[in-house]
């Protein structure tokens, strides 16, 4: 693996997944396609989550209320990503819930307005993530609390790549279609990096050994089940369903940890 090429892929992935400005030197001769760059999604997730992880560690060290700490952490991540993944979740919920067929579902998903399904999905997403994280924090050291947030960020971005690669594009235009289909080798690298980083970081955070495989099982179950639902409804992925995968994985992994830590 060429270090310079991988650094470019990390920068491009961070720019794609967040509002963070990256140096222009990483985008020389870049055509906007992420077919290879998706291998860096897990590392990009780590970098994007660093500010929230730092805040969680500091707040835990000064013994701030876990619920308040969890709310702040989720809010910081939403601001840094520009609520990109939350937008995908709400649009997907509206499309899959309100669309009678593929065509109507895709039209609904492209509509910028939020419907009932999308609003409920966002409420549940924020509520479940905050409550689960608040349940975990008292059982971890301050540094462990921040590290586990990094692990979840890496794994949830890995889930995006896996879902993206499992299905064809549901539409010919759109963000996902223009970004290109992930290369098989890049997908394998993303899975290897994401899972390895998650296991290592969770172990360093002090997560019980039983909880780590359960978290990985939650990750796999979400990607497989959600991809099947999306395939059956619209016949492929969109940028919205890729973003929704990140949110659903984060919820599932946090819930698994909250039940076992």
C-alpha positions in Angstrom: 0.0 0.0 0.0 1.5 3.4 -1.1 1.4 5.7 2.0 1.0 8.8 -0.1 -2.0 7.4 -2.1 -3.6 6.2 1.2 -3.1 9.6 2.7 -4.9 11.1 -0.3 -7.7 8.6 0.1 -8.1 9.5 3.8 -8.3 13.2 3.0 -10.8 12.6 0.2 -12.9 10.4 2.5 -12.9 13.0 5.3 -13.9 15.7 2.9 -16.7 13.5 1.5 -18.1 12.5 4.9 -17.8 15.8 6.8 -17.5 19.6 6.6 -13.8 19.4 7.5 -11.6 21.3 5.0 -8.7 19.2 3.7 -5.5 20.5 2.0 -5.9 21.0 -1.7 -2.8 18.9 -2.5 -4.8 15.7 -1.8 -7.2 16.5 -4.7 -4.7 17.0 -7.5 -6.1 15.1 -10.6 -9.0 13.9 -8.4 -12.1 13.2 -10.6 -14.5 12.9 -7.7 -14.8 9.2 -7.8 -14.3 7.3 -4.5 -14.0 3.7 -5.9 -10.6 3.2 -4.3 -10.9 5.9 -1.6 -13.6 4.0 0.3 -10.8 1.9 1.8 -10.0 4.9 4.0 -13.6 5.4 5.3 -12.8 3.7 8.7 -9.8 6.0 9.3 -11.9 9.0 8.2 -14.4 8.0 10.8 -11.8 8.1 13.5 -10.6 11.6 12.4 -14.1 12.9 12.2 -15.0 11.6 15.7 -11.8 12.9 17.3 -13.3 16.2 18.6 -16.3 14.5 20.1 -14.1 11.8 21.7 -11.9 14.5 23.2 -14.9 16.2 24.7 -16.2 12.9 26.1 -12.9 12.2 27.8 -12.7 15.7 29.3 -16.3 15.7 30.5 -15.9 12.2 32.0 -12.7 13.3 33.8 -14.5 16.2 35.4 -17.4 13.9 36.2 -20.0 15.7 34.2 -23.4 14.2 33.9 -23.3 11.2 31.5 -26.5 12.2 29.8 -25.3 15.7 29.2 -21.9 14.4 28.0 -23.6 12.0 25.5 -25.9 14.8 24.1 -22.8 17.0 23.6 -20.9 14.2 21.9 -23.7 13.4 19.5 -24.3 17.1 18.7 -20.6 17.7 17.9 -20.5 14.7 15.5 -23.7 16.0 13.8 -22.2 19.5 13.4 -18.9 18.1 12.0 -20.6 15.9 9.4 -23.2 18.6 8.5 -25.9 16.1 9.6 -25.0 14.2 6.4 -25.9 10.8 7.8 -28.9 12.0 9.7 -30.2 13.5 6.4 -29.7 10.1 4.7 -31.6 8.4 7.5 -34.6 10.7 7.4 -34.9 10.6 3.6 -34.5 6.8 3.6 -37.2 6.4 6.3 -39.6 8.6 4.3 -38.9 6.8 1.0 -39.1 3.3 2.3 -42.0 4.0 4.6 -44.1 6.2 2.3 -43.2 4.9 -1.2 -45.6 2.5 -2.7 -43.0 1.3 -5.3 -39.5 2.0 -6.4 -40.3 5.1 -8.4 -42.3 6.8 -5.7 -39.8 5.8 -3.0 -36.9 7.4 -5.0 -39.0 10.6 -5.6 -39.8 10.9 -1.9 -36.1 10.3 -1.0 -35.0 13.1 -3.3 -37.5 15.6 -1.7 -35.8 17.9 0.7 -38.8 18.1 3.0 -39.0 15.8 6.0 -42.1 13.6 6.4 -43.5 11.7 9.4 -41.3 8.7 8.9 -38.2 10.8 8.6 -39.1 12.9 11.7 -39.7 9.8 13.8 -36.5 8.2 12.6 -34.4 11.2 13.6 -36.0 11.4 17.0 -35.3 7.7 17.6 -31.8 8.0 16.3 -30.8 10.8 18.6 -32.7 9.4 21.5 -31.3 5.9 21.2 -27.7 7.0 20.6 -27.7 9.5 23.5 -29.3 7.1 26.0 -27.1 4.2 25.0 -23.9 6.3 25.2 -25.0 7.7 28.6 -25.5 4.2 29.9 -22.0 3.1 28.8 -20.0 6.1 30.0 -20.2 5.4 33.8 -18.5 2.0 33.2 -15.5 3.4 31.4 -12.5 5.4 32.3 -12.4 9.0 30.8 -9.8 7.9 28.2 -11.8 4.7 27.5 -15.0 6.6 27.0 -13.3 8.7 24.2 -11.6 5.7 22.6 -14.9 3.7 22.4 -16.5 6.6 20.5 -13.6 6.3 18.0 -14.2 2.6 17.6 -17.9 3.0 16.9 -17.1 5.8 14.4 -14.7 3.6 12.5 -17.1 0.6 12.4 -20.1 2.7 11.3 -18.1 4.1 8.4 -17.0 0.5 7.5 -20.7 -0.4 7.4 -21.3 2.3 4.8 -18.7 0.7 2.5 -20.1 -2.8 3.0 -23.7 -1.7 2.2 -22.5 0.4 -0.8 -20.7 -2.7 -2.2 -23.5 -5.1 -1.6 -26.1 -3.4 -3.9 -26.1 -1.8 -7.3 -27.0 1.9 -7.6 -30.8 2.4 -7.5 -30.5 5.5 -9.8 -28.2 6.6 -12.5 -27.7 10.1 -11.1 -27.1 11.1 -7.5 -24.2 11.3 -5.1 -23.5 7.6 -4.8 -23.7 7.0 -8.5 -21.4 9.8 -9.4 -18.9 8.7 -6.8 -18.5 5.3 -8.5 -18.9 1.8 -7.3 -16.4 0.6 -4.7 -13.6 -1.6 -5.9 -13.6 -5.1 -4.5 -10.1 -4.7 -3.1 -10.9 -1.4 -1.5 -14.0 -2.9 0.2 -11.9 -5.8 1.6 -9.3 -3.3 2.9 -12.0 -1.2 4.5 -13.5 -4.2 6.2 -10.1 -5.4 7.5 -9.1 -1.9 8.7 -12.5 -1.1 10.2 -12.9 -4.4 12.1 -9.3 -4.6 13.3 -9.4 -1.0 14.5 -12.7 -1.6 16.3 -11.5 -4.7 18.1 -8.2 -3.0 19.1 -9.8 0.3 20.3 -12.6 -1.4 22.2 -10.1 -3.6 24.0 -8.0 -0.6 24.8 -11.1 1.2 26.1 -11.8 -1.6 28.6 -14.8 -3.1 26.9 -15.5 -6.6 28.2 -14.4 -9.4 25.8 -17.9 -10.7 25.5 -19.2 -7.3 24.4 -16.8 -6.9 21.5 -18.1 -9.9 19.4 -21.7 -8.8 20.2 -20.9 -5.4 18.9 -19.5 -6.9 15.7 -22.5 -9.1 15.3 -24.8 -6.1 15.7 -22.8 -4.3 12.9 -23.1 -7.3 10.6 -26.8 -7.9 11.3 -27.6 -4.3 10.5 -25.8 -4.2 7.2 -27.1 -7.5 6.0 -30.7 -6.9 7.1 -30.9 -3.3 6.0 -29.4 -4.1 2.6 -32.0 -6.8 2.1 -34.8 -4.4 2.9 -33.4 -1.7 0.7 -32.9 -4.1 -2.2 -36.4 -5.4 -1.9 -37.9 -1.9 -1.9 -35.8 0.1 -4.4 -33.5 -2.4 -5.9 -30.2 -0.8 -4.9 -28.4 1.7 -2.8 -28.5 5.5 -2.9 -26.5 8.1 -1.1 -29.3 8.3 1.4 -29.3 4.6 2.2 -25.5 4.6 2.6 -25.8 7.4 5.2 -28.7 5.6 6.9 -26.5 2.6 7.2 -24.0 4.6 9.3 -26.7 5.8 11.6 -28.3 2.4 12.1 -25.0 0.7 12.7 -24.1 3.3 15.3 -27.4 2.8 17.1 -27.1 -1.0 17.0 -23.5 -1.1 18.3 -24.1 1.4 21.0 -27.2 -0.6 22.1 -25.2 -3.8 22.1 -22.6 -2.2 24.3 -25.2 -0.6 26.6 -26.7 -4.0 27.2 -23.4 -5.8 27.9 -20.9 -3.4 29.4 
